[in-house]
Every structure is written in C-alpha cells, then in structure tokens.
Amino acid sequence: MRGLQAEGGTPVGGRRGRLAAVLVGLAVVIYAADLITKTLVLRALEGKPPLVVIEGVLQFRVIFNSGAAFSIGTGMTIVFTFIAVGVVVAIIRTARKLGSVPWALTLGLLLGGALGNLTDRLLRYPSGIGRDTQFQGHVVDFVEVLPGRFPVIDYFPVFNIADSAIVCGGILAVVLAWRGYQIDGTREGKSGRAA
C-alpha cells in the first residue's frame, strides 16, 4: 500500500522528516552558537570594562538579566523560565504539522533561542544543581548597539544570540502569517501547497 503523497509525488512523511531535520538542525546551530559565545564572553569580559568594537555603534558588555528585554519583569525569572518551557513544548507539538520550509526555519530560530535562554535560567547563578534557588538563573547578555545613543529611548537592550534568534523568528512568523502561509504548507486563500 502506498503512503500519502503531497503535490509533486513526494511522500508526506519524507517531506515532514526533511522539514523536521531543518528545524532541529537550525535550532542546534543557534543553541550551540549561543552557548559558545556566552562562554567566550564570560571568560574574556566578566568583571571588565566593555570591549568597544565600533566606537558609539557596537560594544560587548556582560550583564546578567533576571528579566526580559528592556529589563521588563526583573525579579520574575521563575515566570520567564516556565514561559520558555511552554514555548519549547508548543514548538515541538506544532512541528508535527510542519509542511513548509519557511515555517521550519521560523520554528528552528524560535526553538534554538528559547533553549539557549532556558539553559541560562536553569543552570546559571543563582540557579543550578545543588542550589536552593531553582529556575531563577540570570541570562547572559553581551551585545550592545548604539550604547547611550539610541534614539527615542535611553538605551537599546543588551542582548545575545538567543535573543536575536527569537526576534528574527518572531518577525518571520508575523510575516508568514500576514502573507497567509500556514504551518502545514498551505496558503490561505490559495489552493495547493506553499513553499
């Protein structure tokens, strides 16, 4: 008995497997890049003045963030930890319906970023194995753009690779939804499958 066929004769299971591989592969790359850069920056810059890359434009400065972007929710680290766990579970569940390359990339960015910051919240100080405070680790941020010169607001938040992946994935998700691309590969208002 033949398996289900997508348009063009490709077996649905094979296509979903390849898309899942894209999602997981990108998530692993983002996660590894986030962990490696945080480790290198901590070794080189923790407790030291910022490393200026381009004067007035870009510098690396280590901060430990217990909240979210723009220091929102400082002191609510445990809440953000459980939100991150929920996001990871939601992405894994959603991946079962995956039928689109752009959505595979989107979910890969979101998953890699969520796992990167979740690792900090689970294992970095003041959390960690054998400590009294669990699920309250501070996220390591280090990329600072336009330090002290950001228009409209006083400063742009210091961020990391995981944050960048989450923002890029979020923007891509909004664009895909706005254009009518569904996670299963169909396009709203169009017949047939999307990319």
Protein Blocks (a to p, Z undefined) as FASTA:
>chain_A
ZZdddehhiafklmmmmmmmmmmmmmmmmmmmmmmmmmmmmmmmgopacddfbghkaccd
ddddfbdehhioihilmmmmmmmmmmmmmmmmmmmmgcbfklmmmmmmmmmmmmmmmmmm
mmmcfbdehiabghiaccddfbdghehiaghiabdcdddfklmmmmmmmmmmmmmmmnop
afkopaehiacjdZZ
